[in-house]
Amino acid sequence: MRGKLIASLFTIARCASRQASAIAFAALLAAAAASPVVAEPAPIQLDVVGGLAGVSQYERFEEPFWAKRVPEITGGRVQARIVPFDRSGVRGQEVLHLLRLGVVPFGNILLGLAAADDPELNAVDLPLLSPDIAALHHAVALWRPRLDAILQERFGLRLLAVYTYPAQVVFCREPFTGLSDLAGRRVRTSSVGQSELITALGGTPVVIPFSEIVSAVRTGVVACAITGAKSGNAIGLHEVATHISRLGISWGVSVFAANQAAWEALPEPVQRQLEQGLADLQRQIWEAAERETQDGLDCNTGRLGCTTGRPGRMTIVEERRQDDAWRMRLLADAVVPNWVQRCGRDCATAWNRFMTPQLGVAAQATP
């Protein structure tokens, strides 16, 4: 009798337990239904205007960084779309002002083009200022605080990175031994500064589109051309020219900047992630510019170091000690004064503050 009673009690307990569990489960379902569903926040979408299409800087570095690296370093919180400015319907000269207006929130500004409106921006890449990549590093480090202030105060932009293309050098169809030999020659140029330099050397500057350089040299329209060592090889300039200078005339420096309002709209953790990522991207682009400059020289002359171009048989014109003294005189007597004349007294003051103490080249304010 006692055993049957205990069994009955266990049966009742099990039933009660099941009923309690069912009640508890129902209560949980009701609570879940009453609670608002917290959805994952949508990814932040950034629209970016990059540099020139079809070149290594964009294809190997800028585009992969924004398309792949940014989602990785932000844990998927940021997605980005990037398009090169020359395929976006935006003229290179317009990127700076579109950034200022916020039409373009993030963009790559080629300083040589932006200098048409504000010559002070491109002081860091004046012709002959940086004959090699080490000198360019130094010049950028000196001028970057000023560049940061100009972008922020005049255009409402946040400077995030400074990029450079490989060196632009001199190709000639006949032998030359240095800059002084360009006197009397017609030379292809691509900027106001380069044209002023050739004029100061006693040559005749001729502005010719990149795509027409080879035919201009072949037919004698120009005797020499200033362009990238690597890009010149890519279009076949090594087949119509005989000598190439190692001396960097200019580089093609650009800045990556954000509209200040667009930047401040980003969460602080995302800002830090992008700053760190862009610092690494900047380093990679500079290292590539140095490699590609040397690779261009190696390919044009047919050296074993040529890896990505077509071997030529050109002769390298090495910079001599007297050429460096000549370069410094040209900077002091022609390049910097011409820039100041276009830029104004305030530019001379800024140059003398940031550049003169280290470079020894002073700027005289125009009357």
C-alpha positions as CSV (number, residue, x, y, z in Angstrom):
1,M,0.0,0.0,0.0
2,R,2.8,2.4,0.9
3,G,4.6,1.6,-2.4
4,K,1.6,2.4,-4.4
5,L,1.2,5.8,-2.6
6,I,4.9,6.7,-3.3
7,A,4.5,5.8,-7.0
8,S,1.3,8.0,-7.2
9,L,3.1,10.9,-5.6
10,F,6.0,10.6,-8.2
11,T,3.5,10.6,-11.0
12,I,1.8,13.7,-9.7
13,A,5.2,15.4,-9.2
14,R,6.2,14.6,-12.8
15,C,2.9,15.9,-14.2
16,A,3.3,19.0,-12.0
17,S,6.8,19.5,-13.3
18,R,5.8,19.2,-16.9
19,Q,3.0,21.6,-16.3
20,A,5.3,24.1,-14.6
21,S,7.8,23.7,-17.5
22,A,5.1,24.4,-20.0
23,I,4.0,27.4,-18.1
24,A,7.5,28.7,-17.8
25,F,8.2,28.1,-21.5
26,A,5.0,29.9,-22.5
27,A,6.0,32.8,-20.3
28,L,9.4,33.1,-22.0
29,L,7.7,33.1,-25.4
30,A,5.4,35.8,-24.3
31,A,8.3,37.9,-23.0
32,A,10.3,37.4,-26.2
33,A,7.3,38.4,-28.3
34,A,6.8,41.5,-26.1
35,S,10.5,42.6,-26.3
36,P,11.6,44.7,-29.3
37,V,13.9,43.0,-31.8
38,V,17.4,44.6,-31.8
39,A,18.7,44.5,-35.4
40,E,22.4,44.7,-36.3
41,P,23.3,48.2,-37.4
42,A,23.6,48.6,-41.1
43,P,27.2,49.0,-42.4
44,I,28.4,52.5,-42.9
45,Q,28.7,53.2,-46.6
46,L,31.6,55.4,-47.8
47,D,31.9,56.8,-51.3
48,V,35.5,57.5,-52.3
49,V,37.1,59.2,-55.4
50,G,40.5,57.7,-56.0
51,G,43.5,58.6,-58.1
52,L,44.2,57.9,-61.8
53,A,42.7,54.8,-63.4
54,G,44.9,52.2,-65.0
55,V,48.0,52.9,-62.9
56,S,49.6,50.8,-60.2
57,Q,48.8,53.1,-57.4
58,Y,45.0,52.8,-58.0
59,E,44.8,49.2,-59.2
60,R,47.3,47.6,-56.7
61,F,46.7,49.7,-53.6
62,E,43.8,52.2,-53.5
63,E,41.1,50.0,-54.9
64,P,41.9,46.8,-52.9
65,F,42.3,48.9,-49.7
66,W,38.8,50.4,-49.9
67,A,37.1,47.3,-51.4
68,K,38.6,44.6,-49.2
69,R,40.9,46.0,-46.4
70,V,38.5,48.6,-45.0
71,P,35.7,46.0,-44.3
72,E,38.4,43.8,-42.6
73,I,39.9,46.4,-40.3
74,T,36.5,47.7,-39.3
75,G,35.0,44.2,-38.7
76,G,32.5,44.7,-41.4
77,R,31.2,48.0,-39.9
78,V,32.3,50.0,-43.0
79,Q,31.8,49.2,-46.7
80,A,33.3,51.5,-49.4
81,R,32.8,52.2,-53.0
82,I,35.8,53.7,-54.9
83,V,36.1,55.0,-58.4
84,P,39.1,56.7,-60.1
85,F,38.4,60.4,-60.6
86,D,39.1,60.2,-64.4
87,R,36.4,57.6,-64.7
88,S,33.8,59.2,-62.4
89,G,32.9,62.2,-64.6
90,V,34.9,64.5,-62.3
91,R,37.8,66.5,-63.6
92,G,40.9,66.3,-61.5
93,Q,40.9,70.1,-61.0
94,E,37.4,69.8,-59.5
95,V,38.0,67.2,-56.8
96,L,39.3,69.7,-54.2
97,H,36.2,71.9,-54.5
98,L,33.7,69.0,-54.6
99,L,35.3,67.8,-51.3
100,R,34.9,71.2,-49.8
101,L,31.2,71.2,-50.7
102,G,30.7,67.7,-49.4
103,V,29.6,66.4,-52.8
104,V,32.6,64.1,-52.6
105,P,33.1,63.0,-49.0
106,F,36.4,61.3,-49.4
107,G,38.9,61.8,-52.2
108,N,42.4,61.8,-53.7
109,I,43.6,65.3,-54.7
110,L,46.4,65.5,-57.2
111,L,48.2,68.6,-56.0
112,G,49.6,69.5,-59.4
113,L,46.0,69.9,-60.6
114,A,44.7,71.6,-57.5
115,A,47.6,74.1,-57.7
116,A,45.8,75.8,-60.6
117,D,43.5,77.3,-58.0
118,D,45.9,77.4,-55.0
119,P,49.6,77.2,-56.0
120,E,50.6,76.9,-52.3
121,L,49.3,73.4,-52.2
122,N,51.9,72.0,-54.5
123,A,55.0,73.7,-52.9
124,V,56.0,70.2,-51.8
125,D,56.5,69.0,-55.4
126,L,58.2,71.9,-57.2
127,P,60.5,70.9,-60.0
128,L,64.0,69.9,-58.9
129,L,63.0,70.1,-55.2
130,S,63.3,66.3,-54.7
131,P,65.8,64.6,-57.0
132,D,65.2,61.2,-55.3
133,I,62.7,59.5,-53.0
134,A,64.7,60.4,-49.8
135,A,64.6,64.1,-50.7
136,L,60.8,63.8,-51.4
137,H,60.2,62.2,-48.0
138,H,62.1,65.1,-46.4
139,A,60.2,67.8,-48.3
140,V,56.8,66.2,-47.5
141,A,57.7,66.0,-43.8
142,L,58.7,69.7,-43.8
143,W,55.6,70.9,-45.6
144,R,53.0,68.6,-44.2
145,P,52.0,70.8,-41.3
146,R,51.4,73.7,-43.7
147,L,49.5,71.5,-46.1
148,D,47.3,70.3,-43.2
149,A,46.5,73.8,-42.2
150,I,45.7,74.9,-45.7
151,L,43.3,72.1,-46.3
152,Q,41.6,72.6,-43.0
153,E,41.3,76.4,-42.9
154,R,40.6,77.1,-46.6
155,F,38.7,74.1,-47.6
156,G,37.3,72.4,-44.5
157,L,39.1,69.1,-45.1
158,R,40.8,66.6,-42.9
159,L,44.2,65.5,-44.3
160,L,44.5,61.7,-43.9
161,A,47.4,60.6,-46.1
162,V,50.0,61.8,-48.7
163,Y,50.7,59.6,-51.7
164,T,53.2,59.9,-54.5
165,Y,53.6,58.5,-58.0
166,P,57.0,57.4,-59.3
167,A,59.6,60.0,-60.4
168,Q,59.2,61.9,-63.6
169,V,62.5,62.1,-65.4
170,V,64.0,63.4,-68.7
171,F,64.1,61.2,-71.8
172,C,66.0,62.5,-74.9
173,R,66.4,61.2,-78.4
174,E,70.0,62.4,-78.5
175,P,72.8,62.3,-75.9
176,F,72.9,64.7,-73.0
177,T,75.0,64.9,-69.8
178,G,72.9,67.0,-67.5
179,L,70.3,69.7,-67.1
180,S,72.4,72.4,-68.8
181,D,72.4,70.3,-72.0
182,L,68.6,71.0,-72.4
183,A,69.3,74.5,-73.5
184,G,68.1,75.0,-77.1
185,R,66.0,71.8,-77.1
186,R,62.2,71.5,-77.3
187,V,61.1,69.5,-74.2
188,R,57.7,68.0,-73.5
189,T,56.3,69.2,-70.2
190,S,53.1,68.5,-68.3
191,S,52.8,71.4,-65.7
192,V,53.3,75.1,-65.3
193,G,56.3,74.4,-63.0
194,Q,58.0,72.1,-65.5
195,S,57.5,74.6,-68.3
196,E,59.0,77.4,-66.2
197,L,62.0,75.1,-65.4
198,I,62.7,74.3,-69.1
199,T,62.4,78.1,-69.9
200,A,65.0,78.8,-67.2
201,L,67.3,76.2,-68.7
202,G,67.1,77.9,-72.1
203,G,64.9,75.3,-73.6
204,T,61.4,75.5,-75.1
205,P,58.6,73.8,-73.2
206,V,55.9,72.1,-75.3
207,V,52.8,70.8,-73.5
208,I,51.9,67.5,-75.1
209,P,49.3,64.9,-73.9
210,F,50.8,61.7,-72.5
211,S,49.4,59.6,-75.3
212,E,51.2,61.6,-77.9
213,I,54.7,61.7,-76.4
214,V,56.2,58.8,-78.4
215,S,55.1,60.2,-81.8
216,A,56.3,63.7,-80.8
217,V,59.8,62.3,-80.0
218,R,59.9,60.0,-83.0
219,T,59.0,62.8,-85.4
220,G,61.2,65.4,-83.8
221,V,58.4,67.7,-82.6
222,V,60.3,67.6,-79.3
223,A,63.9,66.5,-78.6
224,C,63.2,65.4,-75.0
225,A,60.2,64.6,-72.8
226,I,59.6,64.7,-69.0
227,T,57.5,61.8,-67.9
228,G,57.6,58.8,-65.6
229,A,60.5,56.4,-66.1
230,K,58.1,53.4,-65.8
231,S,55.1,54.9,-67.7
232,G,57.5,56.1,-70.5
233,N,58.6,52.5,-70.9
234,A,55.0,51.3,-71.0
235,I,54.2,53.5,-74.0
236,G,57.4,52.6,-75.8
237,L,59.5,55.7,-75.2
238,H,62.6,53.6,-74.8
239,E,62.3,52.7,-78.5
240,V,62.6,56.3,-79.8
241,A,64.8,57.9,-77.1
242,T,68.5,57.1,-76.4
243,H,69.2,58.7,-73.0
244,I,67.4,59.0,-69.7
245,S,68.2,61.0,-66.6
246,R,68.0,59.4,-63.1
247,L,67.3,62.9,-61.6
248,G,63.7,63.3,-60.5
249,I,62.2,66.4,-62.0
250,S,58.9,66.1,-60.1
251,W,56.8,63.2,-58.7
252,G,53.1,63.7,-58.8
253,V,52.2,64.1,-55.1
254,S,48.6,63.7,-54.0
255,V,46.8,63.9,-50.7
256,F,43.9,61.8,-49.5
257,A,41.4,64.0,-47.6
258,A,37.9,63.9,-46.1
259,N,35.3,66.5,-45.9
260,Q,35.4,67.6,-42.2
261,A,31.7,67.1,-41.6
262,A,31.7,63.6,-43.3
263,W,34.7,62.7,-41.1
264,E,33.2,63.9,-37.9
265,A,30.0,61.9,-38.6
266,L,32.0,58.7,-38.3
267,P,32.2,56.9,-34.9
268,E,35.5,57.5,-33.2
269,P,36.6,53.8,-33.3
270,V,36.0,53.9,-37.1
271,Q,38.1,57.1,-37.4
272,R,41.0,55.4,-35.6
273,Q,40.7,52.3,-37.7
274,L,40.8,54.3,-40.9
275,E,43.7,56.5,-39.8
276,Q,45.7,53.4,-39.0
277,G,44.8,51.7,-42.3
278,L,45.6,54.8,-44.3
279,A,48.9,55.2,-42.7
280,D,49.8,51.7,-43.8
281,L,48.4,52.3,-47.3
282,Q,50.6,55.5,-47.5
283,R,53.7,53.5,-46.6
284,Q,52.9,50.8,-49.2
285,I,52.4,53.4,-52.0
286,W,55.6,55.2,-51.2
287,E,57.6,51.9,-51.2
288,A,56.0,51.0,-54.6
289,A,56.8,54.4,-56.0
290,E,60.5,53.9,-55.2
291,R,60.5,50.4,-56.6
292,E,58.7,51.4,-59.8
293,T,61.1,54.3,-60.4
294,Q,64.0,52.0,-60.2
295,D,62.2,49.3,-62.3
296,G,61.5,51.9,-65.0
297,L,65.2,52.9,-65.1
298,D,66.3,49.2,-65.2
299,C,63.8,48.4,-68.0
300,N,64.6,51.3,-70.2
301,T,68.3,50.4,-70.0
302,G,67.9,46.7,-70.3
303,R,69.3,45.9,-66.9
304,L,68.7,42.5,-65.1
305,G,66.6,44.3,-62.5
306,C,63.8,44.9,-65.0
307,T,60.7,43.0,-63.8
308,T,57.5,44.5,-65.2
309,G,58.5,46.4,-68.3
310,R,60.1,45.9,-71.7
311,P,63.9,45.9,-71.9
312,G,65.5,48.8,-73.8
313,R,69.0,49.9,-74.6
314,M,69.0,53.4,-73.3
315,T,71.9,55.1,-71.5
316,I,71.4,56.5,-67.9
317,V,72.6,60.0,-67.3
318,E,73.9,60.0,-63.8
319,E,73.7,63.1,-61.6
320,R,77.1,64.6,-61.0
321,R,78.2,66.8,-58.1
322,Q,78.2,69.9,-60.3
323,D,74.7,69.1,-61.5
324,D,73.5,69.2,-57.9
325,A,75.0,72.6,-57.4
326,W,73.3,73.7,-60.7
327,R,70.0,72.2,-59.4
328,M,70.2,74.2,-56.2
329,R,70.9,77.4,-58.1
330,L,67.9,76.8,-60.4
331,L,65.7,76.3,-57.3
332,A,66.9,79.5,-55.7
333,D,67.0,81.7,-58.9
334,A,64.1,80.4,-61.0
335,V,61.8,77.6,-59.5
336,V,61.0,79.1,-56.2
337,P,60.8,82.8,-57.4
338,N,58.4,81.8,-60.2
339,W,56.3,79.9,-57.8
340,V,56.2,82.9,-55.4
341,Q,55.2,85.1,-58.3
342,R,52.2,82.9,-58.9
343,C,51.4,82.3,-55.3
344,G,52.0,85.6,-53.5
345,R,53.7,87.1,-50.4
346,D,52.1,84.7,-47.9
347,C,53.5,81.8,-49.8
348,A,57.0,83.2,-49.5
349,T,56.5,83.7,-45.7
350,A,55.3,80.1,-45.3
351,W,58.1,78.7,-47.5
352,N,60.7,80.6,-45.4
353,R,59.2,79.3,-42.2
354,F,58.8,75.6,-43.1
355,M,61.4,74.9,-45.8
356,T,64.2,77.4,-45.8
357,P,65.8,76.4,-42.4
358,Q,66.4,72.8,-43.7
359,L,66.8,73.3,-47.4
360,G,68.8,76.6,-47.4
361,V,66.7,78.0,-50.3
362,A,65.0,81.3,-49.3
363,A,61.9,82.8,-51.0
364,Q,61.8,86.5,-51.7
365,A,58.4,88.1,-51.5
366,T,57.3,89.9,-54.6
367,P,56.8,93.7,-54.2
